[in-house]
């Protein structure tokens, strides 16, 4: 008998898909094959089959005795099958003699099947729809007995039961998949919420985008672009996740025909299956396909109805953008918008807090004979303000008072309390000529009576300079000696604060020990003590807050030892570099606490003293020529000498620029020995660097991108006079070495000039009187001022 192909109902399609074969075409089904074999054995028929109608035709999940190719392919294709009658009537079809039944004359049969009699019982799916039939086929006419039909009905019912069972299993499997996807989506959205809830900067927003999109959709590269404030440009803000081969920072006009700018203008996302589809719509995007030919999507980030950014996603391979992925991307866009709004609010809050902090942590004053430098480093992931402060006050009598403190907390409230304490202590230090212990006592009482009643630690240190001493008169025939060094007496008091440190001029570090007194804000009447120590020229006092030396799991003694080691390594550094060097050396990773550091160095004066009617100030220093390591200390020494001679800041800056040039030239191109000399009188200053080489400095014309070759140009533009003296070896290289050939490169600056902010006085050329043992080699002289 030939089975026919008919258009089945939706129920039939569902049942056929359940009972039938897997993807790729129908295959035999073990359960239904077993049922067909039972019909074959019990009804003694040569052919039996389970037939299921599907939109594609009829499938035979169970079959015995069919001719090829139907037995192997399990598919039959005829226009009007008998199974269609069963599914239409929902009743069994029993035929004793097919040839004698005129109603079956138009039914097509398989030629080789030789169906003379047949009996078919309907098979129902889980919804009660008849989707097929169980057939018993005889090659000769026969009368079907009641037992035959009862057996066939029972086996058909077994087929229906199997379909129902499979439908339930499929529903359970689908429900499990839906539940699993829902659970996974819920966990993903929870993680997404937690991830974006922690972001505080644009970099963290982009990292979160790359993580969640990569996890949720499998995108290989992700970029975040933000619309500029002028609403004319779209700038890609990307640090590590952008598609390779593209510029890390790009600014694109919004009127450019591109998918990302289109998203900004229309507020609608764009998705492309692959690079070909992208280029078809936007030909100018052709170059971006050199790395990936995969899918791309461009998602708007909307805040208050305005597109503020675009998320660009790139996949390795082409892909279809299904509804679930689109919904996920839409959710991510909303989270990104909220995160950007939060970042904007935090940035505004940080700006306000930073303004507050900067208004309270003013630059240290200029103090004669002292070099003061400070730094403040706020804790990470805070308002960038805190309770740490530093200050320096110079009294009318020249006494310098430096202080540092720490109010508990690193937020705006702590900063407000810090501002009140700092202001009170600043006023007390300036108005009361008292010791540090007395000042801290007054501050503690004012804190309790007037507010803010804050708990804080602090150190107050007072520096009193030794009175000047007359230079002893030399004996007959003796050389005049230098005056004794003028040092400082350092008096300090500690209120529960880490101990101060002193970097001695020989490179050793001294921890200023002493039992600390009680912190501020506990017992205002507590007795406080003063401690004293001497600071010599070249010594550096360091005050700091506990954020510099506190670390979880490390003892305070170990951290103080680390501080001593890092401080010793900063010997020779400029004072301005010491606070930052300590923070870099001791604070690593995410900073947990605020850090304030104040460094104060006693300057090294000219050994001869300042200029006087008896003669100019003179200083001389040997410079180590092994490498450039002595360049910084030599420059600092020159600056100290000029400061002790009361040379103003602008002239010192000019002199230090030119000194750096001639010192660097001598260290890089000269020969040993190298000596720097400084001479200052009431009209001009002169700095020279002597080395053992006779090679002349060359006037060059460097290109803008050249990193060197400007030293002689600086001398020519900024110095009032400069020149090169050759030495023939008849004179000594200062007091540091014997006679040697070489040269001295020198320059002079008139103390009335302003090379950086004004003009250099022009002077007439005048003949030089070379010093003993020197021969003029090169000299650049500006015209003399007619007033000179």
URSULBEL-V371848 format. One record per backbone hydrogen bond with DSSP energy under -1.0 kcal/mol. CO is the residue of the C=O (numbers start at 1). NH is the residue of the N-H. E is the energy in kcal/mol with one decimal. If there is no record, write none. Layout:
((CO:NH:E) (CO:NH:E))
//
This chain:
((9:13:-2.5) (10:14:-2.4) (11:15:-2.7) (12:16:-2.9) (13:17:-2.3) (14:18:-2.0) (15:19:-3.2) (16:20:-2.5) (29:33:-2.6) (30:34:-1.9) (31:35:-1.8) (32:36:-2.3) (33:37:-2.2) (34:38:-2.0) (35:39:-2.1) (36:40:-2.2) (37:41:-2.5) (38:42:-2.8) (39:43:-2.0) (47:137:-2.8) (48:64:-2.8) (49:135:-3.0) (50:62:-1.0) (51:133:-2.0) (52:59:-2.4) (54:57:-1.5) (57:54:-3.2) (58:76:-1.6) (59:52:-2.2) (61:29:-2.7) (62:50:-3.4) (64:48:-2.0) (67:71:-1.5) (69:73:-3.3) (70:74:-2.3) (74:60:-2.2) (76:58:-1.3) (78:5:-9.9) (80:108:-1.2) (82:86:-1.4) (83:87:-2.6) (84:88:-1.9) (85:89:-2.6) (86:90:-2.2) (93:120:-3.1) (95:118:-2.1) (96:142:-1.6) (98:101:-1.2) (101:104:-1.5) (102:105:-1.4) (110:113:-1.6) (116:98:-3.5) (117:138:-3.1) (118:95:-3.5) (119:136:-2.4) (120:93:-2.8) (121:134:-2.6) (123:131:-2.5) (123:132:-1.1) (125:128:-1.7) (129:125:-2.4) (131:53:-2.7) (132:123:-2.3) (133:51:-2.8) (134:121:-2.1) (135:49:-1.9) (136:119:-1.9) (137:47:-1.5) (138:116:-3.1) (138:117:-1.8) (145:149:-2.5) (146:150:-2.8) (147:151:-2.7) (148:152:-2.4) (149:153:-2.5) (150:154:-2.6) (151:155:-2.3) (152:156:-2.2) (153:157:-2.6) (154:158:-2.0) (155:159:-2.1) (156:160:-2.6) (157:161:-2.9) (158:162:-2.4) (159:163:-2.3) (160:164:-2.6) (161:165:-2.7) (162:166:-2.7) (163:167:-2.5) (164:168:-2.5) (165:169:-2.5) (166:170:-2.8) (167:171:-2.9) (168:172:-2.8) (169:173:-2.9) (170:174:-3.1) (171:175:-2.9) (172:176:-2.5) (173:177:-2.5) (174:178:-3.1) (175:179:-2.9) (176:180:-2.9) (177:181:-3.2) (178:182:-2.8) (179:183:-2.9) (180:184:-3.2) (181:185:-3.0) (182:186:-2.8) (183:187:-2.8) (184:188:-2.7) (185:189:-3.1) (186:190:-2.5) (187:191:-2.8) (188:192:-2.9) (189:193:-2.7) (190:194:-2.7) (191:195:-2.8) (192:196:-2.5) (193:197:-1.8) (201:205:-1.9) (202:206:-2.4) (203:207:-2.3) (204:208:-2.4) (205:209:-2.3) (206:210:-2.6) (207:211:-2.2) (208:212:-2.7) (209:213:-2.6) (210:214:-1.8) (211:215:-2.2) (212:216:-3.0) (213:217:-2.9) (221:314:-2.4) (223:312:-2.5) (224:237:-3.2) (225:310:-2.6) (226:235:-2.9) (228:231:-1.9) (232:254:-2.5) (233:228:-2.6) (234:252:-2.7) (235:226:-3.0) (241:222:-1.6) (243:246:-1.3) (250:236:-2.6) (252:234:-3.1) (253:256:-1.7) (256:258:-1.5) (258:262:-2.0) (259:263:-1.9) (260:264:-1.5) (261:265:-2.1) (262:266:-2.5) (263:267:-2.4) (270:298:-3.2) (272:296:-2.0) (273:319:-1.6) (274:278:-1.7) (275:279:-2.8) (276:280:-2.0) (277:281:-1.1) (278:282:-2.6) (282:285:-2.1) (283:286:-1.7) (285:288:-1.1) (286:289:-1.7) (287:290:-1.3) (293:275:-1.9) (295:315:-2.7) (296:272:-3.2) (297:313:-2.7) (298:270:-2.2) (299:311:-2.6) (301:308:-2.9) (301:309:-1.2) (303:306:-1.7) (306:303:-3.1) (308:227:-2.4) (309:301:-2.7) (310:225:-2.8) (311:299:-2.7) (312:223:-2.4) (313:297:-1.8) (314:220:-2.1) (314:221:-2.0) (317:295:-1.8) (320:322:-1.1) (322:326:-2.2) (323:327:-2.5) (324:328:-2.2) (325:329:-2.8) (326:330:-2.2) (327:331:-2.1) (328:332:-2.5) (329:333:-2.4) (330:334:-1.7) (331:335:-2.2) (332:336:-2.7) (333:337:-2.3) (334:338:-2.2) (335:339:-2.6) (336:340:-2.8) (337:341:-2.2) (338:342:-2.3) (339:343:-2.7) (340:344:-2.5) (341:345:-2.2) (342:346:-2.8) (343:347:-2.9) (344:348:-2.3) (345:349:-2.5) (346:350:-3.0) (347:351:-2.5) (348:352:-2.1) (349:353:-2.8) (350:354:-3.5) (351:355:-2.4) (352:356:-2.2) (353:357:-2.8) (354:358:-3.2) (355:359:-2.0) (356:360:-1.1) (357:361:-2.6) (360:362:-1.1) (367:370:-1.9) (369:603:-2.1) (371:601:-2.9) (373:599:-3.1) (375:597:-2.3) (377:595:-2.3) (387:407:-2.0) (389:405:-2.4) (391:403:-2.4) (393:401:-2.9) (395:398:-2.0) (399:395:-2.8) (400:463:-3.0) (401:393:-3.0) (402:461:-3.2) (403:391:-2.1) (404:459:-2.7) (405:389:-2.3) (406:457:-2.0) (409:387:-1.5) (411:415:-2.2) (412:416:-2.3) (413:417:-2.2) (414:418:-2.7) (415:419:-2.5) (416:420:-1.6) (417:421:-2.4) (418:422:-3.1) (419:423:-2.1) (420:424:-2.3) (421:425:-2.8) (422:426:-2.6) (423:427:-2.3) (424:428:-2.5) (425:429:-2.6) (426:430:-1.8) (427:431:-2.2) (428:432:-2.2) (432:434:-1.9) (435:439:-2.2) (436:440:-2.4) (437:441:-2.0) (438:442:-2.4) (439:443:-2.4) (440:444:-2.5) (441:445:-2.1) (442:446:-2.6) (443:447:-2.5) (444:448:-1.5) (445:449:-2.6) (446:450:-2.6) (447:453:-1.4) (455:408:-1.5) (456:520:-2.4) (457:406:-2.4) (458:495:-3.2) (459:404:-2.1) (460:493:-2.0) (461:402:-2.7) (462:491:-2.7) (463:400:-1.5) (464:489:-2.9) (475:478:-2.4) (487:466:-2.8) (488:535:-2.8) (489:464:-2.1) (490:533:-1.9) (491:462:-3.4) (492:531:-2.2) (493:460:-1.9) (494:517:-2.4) (495:458:-1.4) (500:512:-2.3) (501:542:-3.1) (502:510:-3.0) (503:540:-2.4) (504:507:-2.1) (508:504:-2.7) (510:502:-2.3) (511:513:-1.6) (517:496:-1.5) (520:456:-1.4) (523:526:-2.0) (531:492:-2.7) (533:490:-3.3) (535:488:-2.7) (536:539:-2.5) (539:602:-2.6) (540:503:-3.1) (541:600:-3.1) (542:501:-2.2) (543:598:-3.0) (545:548:-1.9) (546:550:-1.9) (551:554:-1.8) (555:559:-2.0) (556:560:-2.6) (557:561:-2.1) (558:562:-2.1) (559:563:-2.2) (560:564:-2.3) (561:565:-2.0) (562:566:-2.5) (563:567:-2.8) (564:568:-2.2) (565:569:-1.6) (568:571:-1.5) (570:573:-2.4) (574:577:-1.5) (577:581:-2.1) (578:582:-2.2) (579:583:-1.9) (580:584:-2.6) (581:585:-2.2) (582:586:-1.6) (583:587:-2.4) (591:380:-2.2) (595:377:-3.2) (596:545:-1.6) (597:375:-1.9) (598:543:-3.0) (599:373:-2.6) (600:541:-3.6) (601:371:-2.7) (602:538:-3.2) (606:609:-2.0) (612:615:-1.9) (615:612:-2.2) (617:680:-2.1) (619:678:-2.6) (621:676:-3.0) (628:631:-1.6) (630:634:-2.0) (631:635:-2.4) (632:636:-2.6) (633:637:-2.3) (634:638:-2.2) (635:639:-2.4) (636:640:-2.4) (637:641:-2.3) (638:642:-2.4) (639:643:-2.6) (640:644:-2.4) (642:647:-2.2) (643:646:-1.9) (648:652:-2.0) (649:653:-2.4) (650:654:-2.1) (651:655:-2.9) (652:656:-2.6) (653:657:-1.9) (654:658:-2.2) (655:659:-2.6) (656:660:-2.3) (657:661:-1.5) (658:662:-2.2) (659:663:-2.6) (660:664:-2.5) (661:665:-2.2) (662:666:-1.8) (663:667:-2.5) (664:668:-2.5) (665:669:-2.5) (666:670:-1.5) (671:692:-2.5) (674:623:-2.8) (675:690:-2.9) (676:621:-2.6) (677:688:-2.1) (678:619:-2.2) (679:686:-3.2) (680:617:-2.9) (683:751:-2.5) (684:681:-2.4) (685:749:-2.1) (686:679:-2.7) (687:747:-2.0) (688:677:-2.6) (689:745:-2.3) (690:675:-2.3) (691:743:-1.9) (703:706:-1.6) (710:714:-2.5) (711:715:-2.1) (712:716:-2.5) (713:717:-2.1) (714:718:-3.0) (715:719:-1.5) (721:748:-3.1) (722:780:-2.3) (723:746:-2.5) (724:777:-2.0) (724:778:-1.4) (725:744:-2.5) (726:775:-2.1) (727:742:-1.7) (732:734:-1.8) (738:733:-1.2) (742:727:-3.1) (743:691:-2.2) (744:725:-2.6) (745:689:-2.3) (746:723:-2.1) (747:687:-2.2) (748:720:-2.0) (748:721:-1.5) (749:685:-2.1) (750:753:-1.7) (754:758:-2.5) (759:754:-1.3) (763:784:-9.9) (771:774:-2.2) (773:728:-1.4) (775:726:-2.3) (778:724:-3.4) (780:722:-1.6) (783:763:-1.3) (783:764:-1.3) (785:788:-2.0))
//
